[in-house]
Amino acid sequence: MPTRQPTQRIAKFFDYMRKNERLDDFTIRDKALDSTKIPAWHLVRHPPVPESTVIQGKPRSPYSKAYRTFQKQEGARLRKALNRLTHGRNIFVYNNIRTNQVVYSLTRYLEKNNVLSQMVFHGKKTVPATLRKDMWAPFYSVHFDDAKVGLRAYQLLREFSLQRQLAPPKEMITITEKWLDQKRPRDMMEAEKWEEENKMNEKVGWMMNKKDRARVLMDQKATSVADIAAVLEIQEKELEEGFALGTRGYLTRKARQRRRLGRKLEAEATERATERVQKFEDQLEDLAGVSIENPTGHNEYSVESKQVKILWTDIYDAQYAKSWPERVSHGHLALLHDHVMPGQKRVEGAEVDEGDDILAHDNFTEKESVPSTSS
């Protein structure tokens, strides 16, 4: 039976990570773990709980059901506390490798309830029964300098996606010659047979049938890129009007009271989360010699004021958008065989300067290459 002793679990886990040279993928710098990447660890989802902990009135055996349930609950609280450190500063986008559906997440890992809540029913078998992580691939990630701006962008992205699926433009679900060319079989004999059976040429201008309409509406890969470009352009105007600065119009006395109360509750929740993270960090420092750090300002999270950084699995997906605001810079995501969104890909041979990892700026203008000095 596997051990549940806290000291043995932590030591064994980090020995495995170091042996397989995987620990560097989760660190900001030497021995400082990235708080956005470690919540997917089994060690975090089922954190070490001392045997002396009182559970339901008395200490419980590590192999009891009560202990395992309490451990799972503590893991959920610890993950929320870790995510709270950077909540709203990053948006992680995944796409379905079969249907090209797109989901937005505020965490690097996908959460079942969050994914399923973004799935719109378009007919039979268009909404999965559960989350299959092997069907979702990292698409791109967006990094902001202000959490309020990031949360506003997340809200707009969700709204645009839902609106397009519930009230699509007429031309999006209408049969066209271009759509028929894509659907027609490549073999000439099969194409003639297909045209005789379906008589699709006579249906140009008609609305697609339910099954084809569902496939078109579920394919959000290109529209998602256009959406994020439009959202960033909308936010430029909002920032000029004082968004996230608390200067957008007059607030009544009750509104100011609610704001003060909200800030007080927010500070208390942040303090509780910090204590929980610190307690877990102390265990890691004592047994593995590592710490947990807020990654804001390091590596891919290094974003200047009012600037936005977007990291792509395939950077040429950015060309789905007609234009990009001037405050946007583009980079690459690292390629890892994992279902968790990776970090920024480091350019080989580049200096420590963060700007050397930016591949394109503004309106997707590629960065000029440095001429070679070798003969």
C-alpha positions in Angstrom: 0.0 0.0 0.0 1.5 3.4 -0.9 2.7 5.6 1.9 0.7 8.6 3.0 3.4 10.0 5.4 3.8 13.8 4.6 7.6 13.8 4.8 8.0 10.7 2.6 5.5 11.9 0.1 7.2 15.2 -0.5 10.7 13.9 -0.6 9.7 11.1 -3.0 7.8 13.5 -5.3 10.7 15.9 -5.7 13.2 13.1 -6.1 11.1 11.9 -9.0 10.9 15.4 -10.6 14.6 16.0 -10.3 15.5 12.5 -11.6 13.3 13.1 -14.7 14.5 16.7 -15.1 11.0 18.1 -15.0 11.3 20.5 -12.1 12.8 23.3 -14.3 9.5 23.4 -16.2 7.7 24.6 -13.1 10.2 27.1 -11.7 10.6 30.8 -12.3 14.2 30.7 -11.3 16.4 28.5 -9.1 14.3 26.8 -6.4 11.3 29.2 -6.8 8.1 27.4 -8.0 5.6 29.1 -10.3 2.3 29.4 -8.4 0.3 29.1 -11.7 1.9 25.8 -12.7 1.9 23.7 -9.6 -1.8 23.5 -8.7 -2.2 20.6 -11.2 0.3 18.5 -9.2 -1.0 15.5 -7.3 0.9 16.8 -4.3 -1.2 19.9 -4.3 -4.5 18.3 -5.1 -3.9 15.9 -2.2 -1.6 17.9 0.1 0.2 16.3 3.1 -2.0 16.4 6.2 -0.3 15.6 9.5 -1.7 12.5 11.3 -2.3 14.5 14.4 -4.9 16.7 12.6 -8.3 16.4 14.2 -10.8 15.2 11.6 -14.4 14.8 12.6 -13.6 15.0 16.3 -10.4 12.9 16.4 -7.2 12.1 14.6 -7.8 9.7 11.7 -5.7 7.0 10.0 -4.1 8.2 6.7 -5.9 5.2 5.0 -9.4 6.1 6.3 -12.1 7.5 4.1 -12.5 10.5 6.4 -8.8 11.3 6.1 -8.9 11.1 2.2 -12.0 13.2 2.0 -10.4 15.9 4.3 -7.2 15.7 2.2 -9.1 16.3 -1.0 -11.0 19.3 0.5 -7.7 20.8 1.7 -6.3 20.3 -1.8 -9.2 22.3 -3.3 -8.6 25.1 -0.8 -4.9 25.1 -1.5 -5.4 25.3 -5.2 -7.8 28.3 -4.8 -5.2 30.0 -2.6 -2.4 29.5 -5.2 -4.6 30.7 -8.0 -5.6 33.8 -6.0 -2.0 35.1 -6.2 -2.4 35.8 -10.0 -6.2 35.7 -10.4 -7.2 37.8 -13.5 -3.7 38.6 -14.7 -3.6 35.6 -17.2 -6.1 34.0 -19.5 -5.4 30.6 -20.9 -7.2 29.4 -24.0 -7.6 25.8 -25.1 -9.1 24.3 -28.3 -10.7 20.9 -29.0 -8.6 19.0 -31.4 -11.6 17.3 -33.0 -14.3 20.1 -33.1 -12.1 23.2 -32.8 -14.3 24.4 -29.9 -12.5 27.0 -27.7 -12.7 27.5 -23.9 -11.2 30.2 -21.7 -9.7 29.6 -18.3 -8.2 31.7 -15.6 -6.0 28.8 -14.5 -3.3 26.9 -16.5 -5.2 23.6 -16.0 -8.7 22.9 -17.2 -11.5 22.6 -14.6 -14.4 20.3 -15.5 -17.2 22.7 -14.4 -15.6 25.7 -16.1 -15.3 23.8 -19.4 -18.7 22.3 -19.4 -20.4 25.6 -18.5 -18.9 27.1 -21.8 -20.3 24.3 -24.0 -23.4 25.3 -25.9 -25.9 22.6 -26.9 -26.2 22.5 -30.7 -27.7 19.1 -31.0 -27.0 15.5 -30.2 -23.4 14.8 -29.0 -22.3 18.4 -29.2 -21.8 18.7 -25.4 -19.5 16.0 -23.8 -20.6 14.2 -20.7 -17.4 15.0 -18.9 -14.0 16.6 -19.5 -11.5 14.6 -21.5 -8.2 16.4 -21.1 -6.6 14.5 -24.0 -9.1 16.2 -26.4 -8.0 19.7 -25.4 -4.8 21.3 -26.6 -3.2 24.6 -25.5 -4.1 27.3 -28.1 -2.7 30.6 -26.7 -2.3 32.5 -23.4 -2.9 36.2 -22.7 -1.0 38.1 -20.0 -2.0 41.5 -18.5 -0.3 43.9 -16.1 -3.6 44.5 -14.2 -6.0 41.9 -12.8 -9.1 44.1 -13.4 -8.2 44.5 -17.1 -7.7 40.7 -17.4 -11.0 39.9 -15.8 -12.8 42.4 -18.0 -11.2 40.7 -21.1 -12.2 37.3 -19.8 -15.8 38.5 -19.4 -16.0 39.9 -23.0 -14.4 36.8 -24.5 -17.0 34.6 -22.9 -19.9 36.9 -24.0 -18.7 37.2 -27.6 -18.4 33.4 -27.8 -21.8 32.8 -26.4 -23.5 35.5 -28.5 -22.0 34.1 -31.8 -23.3 30.6 -31.0 -26.8 31.6 -29.9 -27.3 34.3 -32.5 -24.9 33.6 -35.3 -24.8 35.9 -38.4 -26.9 34.7 -41.2 -24.0 34.4 -43.6 -22.2 32.1 -41.1 -24.9 29.3 -41.4 -25.8 29.8 -45.0 -24.8 27.3 -47.8 -22.2 29.0 -50.1 -20.1 27.8 -53.1 -17.0 28.0 -50.9 -18.6 25.8 -48.2 -19.7 23.3 -50.9 -16.1 23.1 -52.3 -14.8 22.2 -48.9 -17.5 19.6 -48.3 -17.5 18.0 -51.8 -15.5 14.7 -52.0 -12.1 15.0 -53.7 -12.7 11.9 -55.9 -14.5 12.9 -59.1 -16.7 9.8 -59.1 -17.6 10.2 -55.5 -18.2 14.0 -56.1 -20.7 13.3 -58.9 -22.5 10.7 -56.8 -22.6 13.1 -53.9 -24.1 15.9 -56.0 -26.8 13.6 -57.5 -27.8 12.3 -54.1 -27.8 15.6 -52.2 -28.5 18.2 -55.1 -26.5 20.7 -53.0 -25.9 23.0 -56.0 -29.6 23.8 -56.0 -29.4 24.7 -52.3 -26.9 27.6 -52.5 -28.3 30.4 -50.3 -30.3 27.9 -48.1 -29.7 27.6 -44.4 -27.5 24.6 -43.4 -29.1 21.6 -41.8 -28.9 21.1 -38.1 -25.8 18.8 -38.1 -23.7 21.1 -40.5 -24.9 24.2 -38.6 -23.6 22.6 -35.3 -20.2 21.9 -36.9 -19.8 25.4 -38.1 -20.9 27.0 -34.8 -18.6 24.8 -32.8 -15.6 25.7 -34.9 -14.4 28.8 -33.0 -10.6 28.7 -33.6 -10.4 31.6 -36.0 -13.2 33.6 -34.4 -11.5 33.3 -31.0 -8.4 35.1 -32.3 -10.5 37.8 -33.9 -12.4 38.1 -30.6 -9.3 38.7 -28.5 -8.0 41.3 -30.9 -11.4 43.1 -30.8 -11.5 42.9 -27.0 -8.0 44.5 -26.6 -9.1 47.3 -29.0 -12.2 47.9 -26.9 -10.2 48.0 -23.7 -7.9 50.7 -25.2 -10.9 53.0 -25.2 -12.0 51.9 -21.7 -8.5 52.5 -20.3 -8.6 56.0 -21.8 -11.9 56.6 -19.9 -10.3 55.5 -16.6 -11.2 51.9 -16.4 -9.5 50.0 -13.4 -8.6 53.4 -11.9 -11.9 54.0 -10.1 -12.5 57.3 -11.9 -15.4 56.3 -14.2 -18.2 58.5 -13.0 -19.9 59.4 -9.7 -20.6 56.7 -7.0 -23.5 57.1 -4.6 -22.9 56.8 -0.8 -24.3 53.3 -0.7 -22.1 52.3 -3.7 -19.1 53.6 -1.9 -20.1 51.7 1.2 -20.4 48.5 -0.8 -17.0 49.1 -2.4 -15.3 49.6 1.0 -17.0 46.4 2.4 -15.9 44.5 -0.7 -12.3 45.7 -0.3 -12.3 44.7 3.3 -13.7 41.2 2.6 -11.2 40.8 -0.3 -8.3 41.7 2.0 -9.4 39.2 4.6 -9.8 36.4 2.0 -6.3 37.3 0.6 -4.8 37.1 4.1 -6.3 33.6 4.6 -5.1 32.4 1.3 -1.6 33.8 1.9 -1.5 31.9 5.3 -2.5 28.7 3.6 0.1 29.0 0.9 2.8 30.0 3.4 2.0 26.9 5.5 2.4 24.6 2.4 5.6 26.5 1.4 7.1 25.9 4.8 6.7 22.2 4.3 8.3 22.3 0.9 11.3 24.4 2.2 11.9 22.1 5.1 11.7 18.8 3.1 12.7 19.7 -0.5 14.5 23.1 -0.3 12.1 24.9 -2.7 9.8 27.9 -2.3 6.6 29.2 -3.9 6.7 32.6 -5.5 4.2 34.9 -7.2 5.4 34.9 -10.8 4.2 38.4 -11.6 7.1 40.3 -13.3 9.1 37.2 -14.2 9.6 35.6 -17.6 6.3 35.5 -19.6 4.6 37.5 -16.8 6.9 40.5 -17.4 4.4 42.9 -18.9 4.8 46.7 -18.9 2.1 49.1 -17.8 -1.0 48.9 -20.1 0.8 46.4 -22.3 -0.4 42.9 -23.2 1.6 39.8 -24.1 0.1 36.9 -26.1 1.9 33.5 -26.4 0.9 31.1 -29.1 1.3 27.4 -29.7 1.4 28.3 -33.5 2.2 32.0 -33.8 0.8 32.2 -37.3 -2.7 31.7 -35.8 -2.4 35.4 -34.9 -3.1 36.2 -38.5 -6.7 35.2 -38.1 -7.2 38.7 -36.7 -7.3 41.7 -39.2 -5.2 43.9 -36.9 -3.7 44.1 -33.4 -3.5 47.1 -31.1 0.0 48.7 -30.7 0.3 47.6 -27.1 0.3 43.9 -28.0 3.4 41.7 -28.3 3.5 38.1 -29.5 5.6 35.1 -28.5 5.8 31.3 -28.5 4.5 28.8 -26.0 6.9 25.9 -25.2 5.9 22.5 -26.5 5.4 20.0 -23.7 3.7 16.6 -23.7 1.2 17.6 -21.0 -2.4 18.8 -20.7 -1.4 21.8 -18.7 -0.6 25.1 -20.5 3.2 25.4 -20.8 5.2 28.6 -20.2 7.0 30.8 -22.7 9.5 29.3 -25.1 12.9 30.7 -24.6 14.7 31.7 -27.8 18.0 29.7 -28.1 21.1 31.8 -28.0 19.1 34.9 -26.8 20.4 37.0 -24.0 18.7 37.3 -20.6 16.7 40.3 -21.8 13.0 39.4 -21.9 12.4 41.3 -25.2 14.6 38.8 -27.1 11.8 36.2 -26.7 9.2 38.5 -28.4 8.8 37.3 -32.0 6.3 40.0 -33.3 4.9 43.3 -32.2 1.8 45.5 -32.7 0.1 44.6 -36.0 1.9 41.3 -36.2 5.0 42.8 -37.6 7.8 40.2 -37.4 10.9 41.1 -35.4 13.9 41.9 -37.7 16.6 39.3 -37.5 20.1 40.2 -36.5 22.5 39.8 -39.4 25.1 37.1 -39.0 28.7 38.2 -38.3 30.2 34.9 -39.4 31.9 34.7 -42.7 
